Amino acid sequence: MAAPSHQAADAATSVARDGGSAVDAAIAAALVAMVTEVGLVSLSSGGFVTVQPASGSAYTVDGWMDRPGIGRAAGAPAAETWDVATEYGGGVEITIGAGSVATHGSLAAFGEAHARDGRLPWAELVGPAIDVARSGFALGSASRYYLRHVHESIFGWDPASHAALHDATGRLTEDLVVVADLAATLEQIAADGPRALHEGDLAEAIADDVVGRGGLLGRADLAAYAPVVRDPLTTRVAGWTLATTTPPSVGGVVLASMLRLLEDRPRGPWDADDVEHLVRVQRAVLGHRREVLEVAADLPAASRAWLDRVDRDHRAVLESGSTAHVSVTDADGAACSLTVSSGYGAGMVAAGTGIWLNNCLGEQELNPPARDVAPGARLLSNMAPVVGRHDDGSTLAIGSPGADRITTAVVCAVAGFVNGGLDLAAAVAHPRVHVHRAGLPDEDVRREGEPTMYFGGVGAALARADGTLEAVADPRREGEARVVGLSPRSEPSRPR
């Protein structure tokens, strides 16, 4: 398993030792991350869960955000939002406020994956997150790095948010963070199940507070939300069948087309020609994403047309957004790759719940003015959690946080591992390159010197055909990788 923090890895370890499946362990780790990764992800999040069962076909559960506003009167006042200019990521403008909150879906997706491939009761998966929320936690390096830029401008305007993150002098706290009401909220989620964020008292409290402060997210939006199980987008690379997300995640299409255009590079350790080819691939794919995919009226059709074009003629193609990730594999050959995000955060805690709300309507790079989305429809996402099965029976789970660097980080790591002969740790740690603004001059190609979290935080877990296990957490972040052996009394009852 590879998880964003030691607390998340502890949760996955505990669940695995109690006989949980790869899906159970990934969900438990992600729920802890939703407590501890402040500013990156919370219970008010969207995400994708890609699963390779021990036998049978891979699938993806789409739990990404919907646009809220179902039943809202045509003449209703405009949503309350404002823009904040930050120095984060070299300069990002972020839209926040109650009007930036979209309809969350992560827990609904977790519930669907758990119903299909979970072993332990739902409440046992939530238990570690309750413990962390109750006892408090220190901010990790990724959260602290982001919050240093925005703790006041984004997370300081709401009194509950300000109180949780700041000391008496108004500085970002160095103490353990305990968020009022969050442990009780998690206890209710454990008792009532993942639909607790969509129906009942908790969902109503969230919706009423958002609407009361000028937002769009109402009770009808939460009640109508449903995760969608999709056949994944698959790509064959060097004996691997890799499965990832389909639209409305544009990330999966971008990742798959990059891997296909790499033409099995690198063929050994990365060299200068390989890197230049990777830059050409990123320019072509990210440019097409910006100019076509992000504004397409029919994203699935545009994605199919793009991949068909990639497959027909590589040469013609080449010449013309804050997250948390968990990867788990097991010796049975099952894998779960899970990515979740709350955007940059709306800066507000839903009254009485302890839940920091997302700002996924305010992610300007994913919601350009030209893209008109009706209430109840899915928003765009960069996410691309990947599971893979090799012809020899080995299984891989891999993915990354990192906004628009998700796809380039995963491609660099996957290509180095499956094509370049690098071991998994070396492939994840290898320096990366990212085309920041496709189509602009070469000064916008960012090449990594010293490792930095700007270039993502890949987590990978590998189960080889002989049953040996390996896990790698990106040295760019404070993630943690573990291999957990089960004692005979704690092994699942299902035959291995």
C-alpha positions in Angstrom: 0.0 0.0 0.0 1.1 3.6 -0.7 -0.8 6.3 1.2 -0.5 10.1 1.7 0.6 10.0 5.4 1.6 7.6 8.2 -1.8 8.0 9.7 -3.5 6.9 6.5 -1.0 4.0 6.1 -1.8 3.0 9.7 -5.5 2.8 8.8 -4.8 0.7 5.8 -2.5 -1.6 7.8 -5.1 -2.1 10.5 -7.8 -2.9 8.0 -5.6 -5.3 6.1 -4.6 -7.2 9.3 -8.3 -7.5 10.2 -8.9 -9.3 6.9 -9.9 -6.4 4.7 -9.6 -6.4 1.0 -7.5 -4.0 -1.1 -10.6 -1.9 -1.6 -11.3 -1.8 2.2 -7.7 -0.7 2.9 -7.7 2.0 0.3 -11.0 3.4 1.6 -9.8 3.5 5.2 -6.6 5.3 4.2 -8.6 7.8 2.1 -11.0 8.6 4.9 -8.1 9.4 7.2 -6.6 11.6 4.5 -9.9 13.4 4.4 -9.3 14.4 8.0 -5.6 15.1 7.9 -4.9 16.5 4.4 -6.4 19.9 5.2 -6.7 22.2 2.1 -6.2 19.2 -0.2 -9.1 16.9 0.4 -12.0 16.5 2.9 -15.3 14.6 3.2 -16.7 17.3 0.8 -14.8 15.9 -2.1 -15.1 14.0 -5.4 -13.0 11.2 -6.7 -12.6 8.1 -8.8 -11.9 4.5 -7.6 -10.4 2.1 -10.2 -10.5 -1.5 -9.1 -8.9 -4.7 -10.5 -10.7 -7.6 -8.8 -8.7 -10.7 -8.1 -10.6 -12.3 -10.9 -12.7 -10.6 -13.6 -12.5 -7.3 -15.3 -11.4 -3.9 -14.0 -14.0 -1.2 -13.4 -14.1 2.5 -12.3 -16.5 4.1 -9.9 -17.0 7.7 -10.8 -17.7 9.7 -7.7 -16.7 13.1 -9.1 -18.6 16.3 -8.5 -21.9 17.3 -10.0 -22.9 20.9 -10.7 -25.5 21.9 -8.1 -28.6 24.0 -8.6 -31.4 21.4 -9.2 -34.7 23.1 -8.9 -33.2 26.6 -8.5 -35.4 29.3 -9.8 -34.3 31.0 -13.0 -34.4 34.5 -11.4 -32.6 33.5 -8.2 -29.7 35.8 -7.1 -26.2 35.0 -8.4 -24.1 32.7 -6.3 -21.9 34.3 -3.7 -18.2 33.9 -4.8 -15.0 36.0 -5.0 -11.6 35.5 -6.5 -8.4 35.2 -4.6 -5.0 35.6 -6.2 -2.3 33.4 -4.6 1.4 32.7 -5.1 0.7 29.0 -4.9 2.0 27.0 -7.8 3.7 30.0 -9.3 0.5 32.1 -9.3 -3.0 30.7 -9.3 -6.3 32.6 -9.1 -9.0 30.7 -7.2 -12.7 31.3 -6.9 -14.0 30.6 -3.3 -17.1 31.2 -1.2 -20.4 29.3 -0.7 -21.1 29.7 -4.4 -18.1 27.6 -5.4 -19.2 24.5 -3.6 -20.1 21.6 -5.9 -22.1 18.4 -5.2 -19.7 15.9 -3.5 -19.5 12.2 -4.4 -16.4 10.5 -2.9 -18.1 8.7 -0.1 -20.9 7.5 -2.5 -18.2 6.1 -4.7 -16.5 4.4 -1.8 -19.9 2.9 -0.8 -20.3 1.4 -4.3 -16.7 0.0 -4.4 -17.2 -1.4 -0.9 -20.5 -3.1 -1.8 -18.7 -4.8 -4.8 -15.3 -5.7 -3.4 -15.2 -5.0 0.3 -15.0 -7.6 3.1 -15.2 -5.7 6.4 -18.3 -3.8 7.7 -18.4 -0.2 6.6 -18.1 1.1 10.2 -14.8 -0.6 10.6 -13.4 1.3 7.6 -14.4 4.7 9.2 -13.1 3.8 12.7 -9.4 5.0 12.1 -10.6 8.4 10.8 -12.8 8.8 13.9 -9.8 8.2 16.1 -7.6 10.7 14.3 -10.3 13.4 14.2 -10.9 12.9 18.0 -7.2 12.9 19.1 -6.0 15.6 16.6 -3.2 15.6 14.0 -0.3 17.6 12.9 -0.4 19.2 9.5 1.6 17.3 6.9 4.1 18.9 4.6 1.8 19.0 1.6 -1.0 20.7 3.6 1.4 23.1 5.3 3.0 24.0 2.0 -0.3 24.9 0.5 -1.7 26.6 3.6 1.3 28.8 4.0 0.1 30.6 0.9 -3.7 30.6 1.6 -4.3 30.0 5.3 -5.6 33.6 5.7 -6.9 34.4 2.2 -8.9 31.2 1.7 -9.1 29.5 5.0 -9.3 32.5 7.3 -12.6 34.2 6.3 -14.9 31.6 7.9 -14.8 31.7 11.7 -14.8 27.9 12.2 -12.1 27.4 9.6 -10.0 30.2 11.1 -10.3 28.8 14.6 -9.2 25.3 13.6 -6.0 26.3 11.7 -4.7 29.4 13.6 -3.1 30.0 16.9 -4.0 32.9 19.2 -1.6 35.3 17.3 -3.3 34.5 13.9 -0.5 32.4 12.6 -0.9 29.0 11.0 -0.9 26.6 14.0 2.0 24.4 15.0 -0.1 22.4 17.4 -2.3 19.4 16.8 -5.4 20.3 14.8 -8.8 19.2 16.3 -11.7 20.3 14.1 -14.9 20.9 16.2 -17.8 18.4 15.3 -15.7 16.4 12.8 -15.4 13.2 15.0 -19.2 13.2 15.6 -19.8 13.6 11.9 -17.6 10.6 11.2 -19.4 8.6 13.8 -22.7 9.4 12.1 -21.2 8.3 8.7 -20.0 5.1 10.3 -23.4 4.3 11.7 -25.6 5.5 8.7 -23.3 4.6 5.8 -21.9 6.7 2.9 -25.3 8.0 2.0 -25.2 10.1 5.2 -23.7 12.9 3.2 -26.6 12.8 0.7 -29.7 12.1 2.8 -30.8 12.8 6.4 -29.8 15.3 9.1 -26.1 15.6 8.1 -26.8 16.2 4.4 -29.5 18.7 5.3 -27.1 20.6 7.6 -24.5 20.9 4.8 -27.0 22.0 2.2 -28.8 24.5 4.4 -25.6 26.2 5.5 -24.4 26.5 1.9 -27.7 27.9 0.6 -27.9 30.2 3.6 -24.6 31.7 2.7 -25.4 32.3 -0.9 -24.4 29.0 -2.5 -26.1 26.7 -5.0 -25.8 23.3 -3.2 -29.2 22.3 -2.0 -30.9 19.3 -0.5 -32.2 18.2 -3.9 -28.6 18.1 -5.3 -27.3 15.9 -2.6 -30.3 13.6 -2.6 -30.1 13.2 -6.4 -26.4 12.3 -6.5 -25.4 8.8 -7.6 -22.0 7.3 -8.3 -21.6 5.8 -11.8 -19.8 2.5 -12.5 -18.0 2.7 -15.8 -15.9 0.4 -18.0 -12.4 1.8 -17.7 -10.3 3.1 -20.6 -7.7 0.5 -21.2 -4.3 0.7 -22.9 -1.7 -2.0 -23.7 1.9 -1.2 -22.9 4.8 -3.6 -22.8 2.8 -6.6 -21.7 0.6 -4.6 -19.3 -3.1 -3.9 -19.7 -3.6 -0.6 -17.9 -7.1 0.6 -16.9 -8.0 4.2 -15.9 -10.8 6.7 -15.9 -13.1 7.6 -18.7 -15.0 10.9 -19.2 -16.0 13.0 -17.4 -12.4 12.6 -16.1 -10.3 14.1 -18.9 -7.3 12.8 -17.0 -7.7 9.2 -18.2 -7.9 10.2 -21.8 -4.8 12.4 -21.5 -2.8 9.7 -19.7 -3.8 7.0 -22.2 -2.9 9.1 -25.2 0.4 10.0 -23.8 1.3 6.4 -23.1 0.4 5.4 -26.6 2.3 8.3 -28.2 5.4 7.5 -26.2 5.9 4.5 -28.5 7.3 2.2 -25.8 9.9 4.8 -24.7 12.1 4.9 -22.8 13.8 1.8 -24.1 16.2 1.6 -21.2 17.2 4.5 -18.8 15.7 7.9 -19.8 18.1 9.7 -22.2 17.9 13.2 -23.7 16.1 12.0 -26.8 13.5 10.2 -24.7 12.9 13.3 -22.7 12.5 15.5 -25.8 10.0 13.0 -27.2 8.1 13.1 -23.9 8.0 16.9 -24.2 6.6 16.7 -27.7 4.0 14.2 -26.5 2.9 16.5 -23.6 2.7 19.5 -25.9 0.5 17.6 -28.4 -1.8 16.0 -25.8 -2.1 18.9 -23.3 -2.7 21.4 -26.2 -5.5 19.2 -27.6 -6.9 18.9 -24.1 -7.0 22.7 -23.7 -8.3 23.5 -27.2 -10.8 20.7 -27.7 -11.5 18.4 -24.8 -12.1 21.0 -22.1 -14.7 22.8 -24.2 -16.3 19.8 -26.0 -20.0 19.7 -26.0 -19.8 15.9 -26.1 -16.7 14.9 -24.2 -17.0 11.1 -24.7 -17.3 11.5 -28.5 -14.4 14.0 -28.6 -12.3 11.6 -26.5 -13.0 8.7 -28.7 -12.1 10.7 -31.8 -8.8 11.9 -30.2 -7.7 8.4 -29.2 -8.7 7.1 -32.7 -6.5 9.7 -34.2 -3.6 8.9 -31.9 -3.9 5.2 -32.8 -4.0 6.0 -36.6 -1.1 8.3 -36.9 1.3 9.2 -34.1 3.4 11.4 -36.3 0.5 13.6 -37.4 -0.6 14.1 -33.8 2.9 15.0 -32.6 3.6 17.5 -35.4 0.4 19.4 -35.3 -5.5 20.5 -10.9 -5.1 19.5 -5.3 -5.6 15.9 -4.5 -4.8 12.8 -2.4 -4.1 9.3 -3.7 -4.0 5.8 -2.3 -2.8 2.6 -4.1 -3.2 -0.9 -2.7 -2.5 -4.3 -4.2 -2.7 -7.8 -2.5 -1.2 -11.2 -3.2 -4.6 -12.4 -4.5 -4.0 -10.1 -7.5 -6.6 -7.5 -6.5 -5.7 -3.8 -6.9 -7.4 -0.5 -5.9 -6.2 2.9 -7.1 -8.2 5.8 -5.6 -7.8 9.6 -6.1 -9.9 12.2 -4.3 -10.0 16.0 -4.3 -11.8 19.0 -2.8 -10.3 21.4 -5.3 -8.5 24.3 -3.6 -11.2 24.6 -0.9 -14.1 27.0 -0.6 -12.6 28.2 2.8 -15.7 27.4 4.8 -16.7 24.7 7.3 -20.3 23.6 7.1 -21.9 24.7 10.3 -22.0 22.0 13.0 -20.3 19.3 10.9 -16.6 20.0 10.9 -16.4 19.4 7.2 -14.3 21.8 5.1 -16.3 22.3 1.8 -14.9 22.0 -1.7 -14.6 24.8 -4.3 -14.8 22.6 -7.4 -17.0 25.1 -9.1 -14.2 27.6 -8.6 -11.4 25.6 -10.2 -11.0 27.9 -13.2 -8.8 25.6 -15.2 -11.5 22.9 -15.1 -14.6 25.1 -15.5 -13.8 27.6 -18.2 -16.6 30.0 -19.2 -17.1 28.3 -22.5 -18.1 25.0 -20.8 -21.8 25.2 -19.9 -22.8 22.4 -17.5 -26.4 21.9 -16.4 -27.3 21.3 -12.8 -26.9 17.6 -11.9 -24.3 17.0 -14.6 -20.7 15.9 -13.9 -17.9 18.4 -13.9 -14.5 17.8 -15.5 -11.6 16.2 -13.6 -7.8 15.7 -14.0 -7.8 12.4 -12.1 -6.4 9.2 -13.5 -6.1 6.4 -11.0 -4.7 3.4 -12.8 -4.8 -0.4 -12.2 -2.9 -2.8 -14.4 -2.5 -6.5 -15.0 0.6 -8.0 -16.7 0.4 -11.0 -19.0 2.3 -12.9 -16.3 -0.4 -12.2 -13.7 1.3 -9.3 -11.9 -0.9 -6.5 -10.7 -0.2 -2.8 -10.3 -2.0 0.2 -8.7 -0.6 3.6 -9.4 -1.7 7.2 -9.3 -0.9 10.7 -8.1 -2.2 14.0 -6.7 -1.0 17.2 -8.4 -3.8 19.0 -10.3 -2.7 19.3 -14.0 0.5 17.4 -13.1 -1.4 14.2 -12.3 -1.2 12.8 -15.8 2.4 13.8 -16.5 3.6 12.4 -13.2 1.9 9.1 -13.7 3.1 8.8 -17.3 6.7 9.5 -16.3 6.6 6.8 -13.6 4.7 4.2 -15.6 6.8 4.6 -18.7 10.0 4.3 -16.7 8.8 1.1 -15.0 7.1 -0.7 -17.9 9.3 0.4 -20.8 12.6 1.6 -19.3 13.5 -1.3 -17.1 13.6 0.9 -13.9 12.5 -0.8 -10.7 9.3 0.7 -9.2 11.1 2.9 -6.7 13.5 4.3 -9.3 10.7 4.9 -11.7 8.7 6.9 -9.1 11.7 8.9 -7.9 13.1 9.7 -11.4 13.1 13.4 -12.3 10.1 14.6 -14.3 9.2 17.1 -17.0 5.9 18.9 -17.3 4.6 21.2 -20.1 3.0 24.0 -18.0 1.2 25.7 -20.9 1.0 23.5 -24.0 1.8 25.3 -27.2 3.9 28.1 -25.7 7.7 28.5 -26.0 10.1 26.1 -24.4 10.5 28.3 -21.3 7.2 26.9 -20.2 8.5 23.4 -20.1 9.3 22.7 -16.5 12.1 20.2 -15.9 12.6 18.9 -12.4 16.0 19.4 -10.8 15.7 18.9 -7.0 12.6 16.8 -6.2 9.6 19.0 -5.4 5.9 18.3 -4.7 5.0 20.5 -7.7 5.6 17.5 -9.8 3.0 15.3 -8.0 3.2 12.6 -5.4 3.0 9.2 -7.1 1.9 6.2 -5.0 2.4 2.7 -6.4 1.7 -0.8 -5.2 2.8 -3.9 -7.0 1.9 -7.6 -6.6 4.1 -9.8 -8.6 2.9 -13.1 -10.2 4.8 -15.1 -7.5 2.9 -13.3 -4.7 5.6 -11.0 -3.6 4.5 -7.4 -2.8 6.1 -4.0 -3.2 5.0 -0.5 -2.5 6.5 2.9 -3.2 5.6 6.4 -1.9 6.9 9.4 -3.8 9.9 11.0 -2.0 8.5 14.4 -3.1 5.8 14.2 -0.4 5.4 12.7 3.1 3.6 9.7 1.8 4.2 6.2 3.3 4.6 2.8 1.6 4.1 -0.5 3.5 4.0 -4.2 2.8 1.8 -5.9 5.3 2.0 -9.7 5.9 -1.0 -11.3 7.5 -0.8 -13.8 10.3 -2.8 -17.0 9.8 -5.5 -16.0 12.2 -6.0 -12.7 10.4 -6.1 -13.9 6.9 -9.4 -13.6 5.0 -11.5 -16.8 5.0 -11.8 -16.8 1.3 -9.2 -19.2 -0.3 -6.1 -17.5 -1.6 
